[in-house]
Amino acid sequence: MKPLKLLDKKTAQVLLTALVFGLALLFLYAAWRVIIAFLFAIFFAYLLEAPVSKLEQWFRGSRGLAIAVVYAIFTALLVLVFALAGPTVLGEVQTLMQQSPHLTEKIHQVGAQHGWSELTIGRIQAYMDAHRGEIVGRAQEIVFRAIRTLQNMWWLLLVPILAVFFLKDGRKFGQIIINSVQGERNRQIAASTLEEMNSMLGHFIRAQLLLAALAMVVVTFVISIMRVPYAFAIGPAAGALEFIPVVGPALGIVLVLTVAFLSSYSHLFVLLVFLLVWRGIQDYVTSPRILGGRLELHPLAVLFGVLAGGEVAGVIGVFLSIPVLASIRILWHTWQLYRNPPTSVPVERVPQKHRS
């Protein structure tokens, strides 16, 4: 009589897989700050990869010297930008933060300037009074979350240091992964997958930074010419929101219009027209040319990723959601290719005519 087995082989494999998956999730939860620091270092390395590779050719293969020169130029540009625009931006941000509790009290003045009826003004004022605590609470929560994130981001200083190692030895890491895969076909799949992910991530990060910088400069410049109050505070904020796909640009428009409205700005319609025209230019002209269609993500998938990333990891999760989704898409495509390899279609031979 055969001894009774408590677990068959298939059940044991399922339980082992579930255990490994649970331990992986536990590790991610325990070390999420370190993992995020490494992720940001990888993204920063992708951002600088193109100029480093170009300078490496000029310096005849000296990659270390190329990295040092790129870091020096990048640091000089940051110092120059902060020296020129930093005091103005910080001053307007501080003024806006001090005046924000009093902006909601100007509803009656703003309504009278725009010719609203007393009934409309009264309804809006009553709504603001009834929800003042909720509005202020939400605003304070956003500010406190941002401050708490900045306070806990001391490890962000590690990002440029870690990025040096990824820039210097990133190719070796990829080759180690490829060499660890068994089978020639599997190694080819791994190499093509890594190449596709490298191309996608590098292009996406550089494109998003360029689009955000372009929006920051254009919006700040135009609304400052239009004499919009706190232009040097809300313009850079609207540009930074460009990093958040789908939701970010809409939040930027709402932010600019809300501050302008509560500050009794008299040309709201012209401001709205400019923001909508600029949004159209970004969505249908600059973004397709700069970003292209490499991500191949449906807008609903992008929206889901942004919301889910915000719930899981807050602001950082929002910024990381799209690269993670695009990487998952590439890995899923690789898995499908591995499970269902393409079969070669036999080519029919065309019978040759005999010459007479």
N, C-alpha and C positions, 0 to 999 in steps of 0.2 A: 504493500500500500504506500503510495507516494505521499510525502509530507505536504500538508496544506500551506500554500504560500500566502502570506498576508498581502503582498503587493505583486502584481505582475510587472513585466518590464515596461510596458507602455504607461501604466499608472505612475511608476517610479520616475520615469522621464518627465511626465507632466508636473509632478510634485517638485522635482528638482529644478525644473525651469521656473516654476512659480516662486520657489525659494530664492533662486538667483536674482530674479526680477525684483522681488521684495527687498533683498539686501542692496541691490543697486539703487532703488528709490530711497532707502534709508541713508545710504552714503551720499546721494545727491542732496538730501535734506540737511544732513549734518555739515556738509562741506560746500554749501551753495555759494558762500562768499568767495572762497578760493577758486571755485569753478568759474564764477562770473569774472573774477580778475583774469583768469587765463583766457576766457572767451574774449574779453575786451583787448587783451594783449594780442590775440590772434587777429582780431579785426583791425587793430592798429597796425599790425605787421602787413596785413593785406593792403591797407591804405598807402603805406610807404613802399610797397614792393616794386611798383612800376618805376619810380625815380631811382630807387636803389639799383635795380637791374640795369637801368640806362647808364648810371654813373659807373657801375662795375665794368661795363664795356669800355668806357673812356679811360678808366684807371687800369686797364689791362688785367682784369680778373681779380683785383684787390677788393673783395666784397666788404671787408672790415672798414677800409678807408671810405668806401661809398656810403656805408651806414653812418659813419661819423659825420661826413659832410651833410648828408640829408638831415640828420638830427640837429646839426648846428643851424642849418637854414630854417628848419621848422621852428626851432626855439626862437630864432631872431624874428621870424614873422609873427609869432604869438606875442612876444614882448612889444613889437611895434604896434600891433593892433590894440593891445591893452593900453599902451601908453597914449595912443591917439584917441581912442573911443571909450576907454574904460571909465575915466572920471565922469564924462557926460552921461553914459548909460547908468552907472551906479547912482549918480545924483538923481536922475529922473525916476529910477526904480524906488529909491528911498522916499522921494516926494509922493509918488503914487501910493506907496504902502501907507504913508501917514494920512493921506487924504481919502483913502478907500472907504473908511467907515462913514465919512460924511457925504460921499457921492450919492448914496441912495436917498439922502434927505433933499436932493435938488429936483425931485420929480415934479413938484408944482412949478418951479421956475422954468424947467425945460419944457413942460407942457404948455405953459403960457407963451413961451417963445415960438412954439410951433403951431399955435392956434388951436390947441385942443380944447374941447368943452370941459366945463367944470365936472360933469359927470364922469367923463373918461379919466380925468386927472384923479378924481376921488377914488375910482375903482382901482387904478394902478397903485395909488398911495395905500389904499386899504390892503391890497394884496401884498405889497412890500412890507407893510407893518405886520401883517399876519404871519408872514414867512421870513421876517427879518432874522430871527434866531436860527432858522434852518439855513438860510443863505450865508449868514456870517459863519455858522458852524462848518458848513461845507468848505467855504473859502479858507477858514483857519485849518481845517483838516488837510487840505491840499498843501498849504504852506508848511504845516508841521511835518507832513510826509516828506516833502522836498528837503526840509532842513534835516530831518532824521536820516534821510538817504545820504545827504552830503556829509553829515557827521560820521556815518558808518563807512564812508568811502575813503578812509585814510589809506586803505590798501590800493586805491587807484594810483598811488604813486609808484606801485610796483609794475603798472601796466607798461610804461616805456622801457623799463628794465627787462621785463619778460619778453617784450617784443623784439629786443635785440637778439635774443637767442632764437626766436622763431624766424627772424630775418636771416640770421647767419646759418642756421642748421635746419630750416624748415624742409628743404629738399631731401636732406638725409632722413628726417622723420618719415616722409612719404615713402622713400625707398625701403625703409625698414618694414613698413606696413605691407608693401607689395611683396617683399621677399619672404614675409612670414606666411603668405598664402600658398597653399599647396596646389599644384597643377598649373600647367601653362595657360589653359583657358581661364582659370580663375584669376591668375595674376594679370592677364590682359583686362579682364573685367574690373579688377581692383584699380589698375592703373588708369583706365578710362574714367572710372567713377571719381577718383581723386582729382584728375585733371579737370573734369566737368565742375566739381565743387570748387576747386581753386579759381577757375575762371569766373564762375557765377558769383562767389563771395567777393572776390576782388573788384569785379565790375560793379556789383550792387553797392558796396560800401563807398567807393569813389563817386559813383553817380549820386547817391543820396546826399553825401557831403556837398557836392557841387550844387545840387538843386536847393538844398537848405541855405547855403551861402548866397546863392543868387537871389532867393526869395528874401533873405535877411537884408541884403544891400538894396534891392529895388524897392521893397515895401517901406523900409526906413527912410530912404531918400525921398520917395514920392510923398509920403504922408508928412514928412517934415517940411517939404515945400508947400504942402496944402495947409500948414499950420495946425495940424491935429495935435491936441495936447498929449504930452507924454510920448511923443513919437519915438524917441530914442529908448524908451522902455518897452513899449508894446511892439515896435517893429522887429527888434531882435527876437522877442518872444514868439511872434508869429513865424519868423523864419526857422526858429528851433523846432516848432511844432511840425514843420515839414518832414521831420524824421519819422513821424507817426503816419503810416499810410492811411488813406481814406478819411480817418477821423481827424487827424492833425490839422490839415488845411482848413477844414470847416471850423474847428475850434479857434484857429487863428483869425478867421474872418469875424467870428462872434466876439472874440476878445477885443479886436480893434474897434468894431462898431459899438460895443457896450461901453468901453471907456470913453469914446468920442461922444456918445449920446449922453452919458451921465456927466460929462464935462461941459455940456451946453455948446457943443460944436455945431455951427450953423449950416454946414454944407454936407449933411449926412448922405443925401442922395448922390452927390458927386463922388463921395468916398465909397459908397456901395457900388457904384458903377465901376470905379477903378478896381476894387477888390474882385469883382466878378470877371472883369476883362482879364486881369492878371491871372485869376484862377484858370480861365480858359486857355490862356497862353501857356501856363505851366502844364496843364493836363493834355493839351492837344498839339503843342509845338515843342517845347523844351524837354519835357519828360520823355516822350517817345524817342526823341533824337539822342538824349543822354542815357536814359535807362534802358530803352529798347524792350524787347519781349522775352528776355532770357529767363525770367522767373517762372513764367507759365503758370501763374496762380490765379484762380478765379477770385473775383472781388469778394464773394461771400467767404471764401477760405481766408482771405486777407483780413476781413472784418472779424471772423472768428478767432484768428490768431492774435490779433491786437487785443480783443476783449479777454481772451483766455490768458494771454501773457500778463495783462494788467492784474488779473485776479491772482495769478500764481506768484509773480515776482514784482508787482508794482510797476513803477516807471521803467525800471531796467528790463522787466519782462516785455513791456510794450516795444522797446527799442530792439530787443533780440528776437521778437516773434517772427518777423518776416524771413530773416536769414535761416532760422531754425526750420520754418515751414518749407522753404525752398530746398534745404538740405534733406529733409525727410522725403520730399518728392523725388529727389535724385536717388536716394537710397531705395525707395520703393520701386522705382523704375529698374534699378540694378537687381533687386530681388526677383522681380518678374522676369528679367532677362536670364537670371541664373536658373530659375525654375523651368522656364519655357524657352530654351535656346532657339534662335532662328534656324530653321532648316534650309539648307541650300536647295534651290529649285533647279532640277536638272534641265540643262539647255538642250533643246531638241536639235538634232543634227539635220541640216538641210541636205537632202541628197543632191549630189553634184551630177550635172548632165555630162554624159560622155560626149566628147567631141568626135565628130565623124571624120 
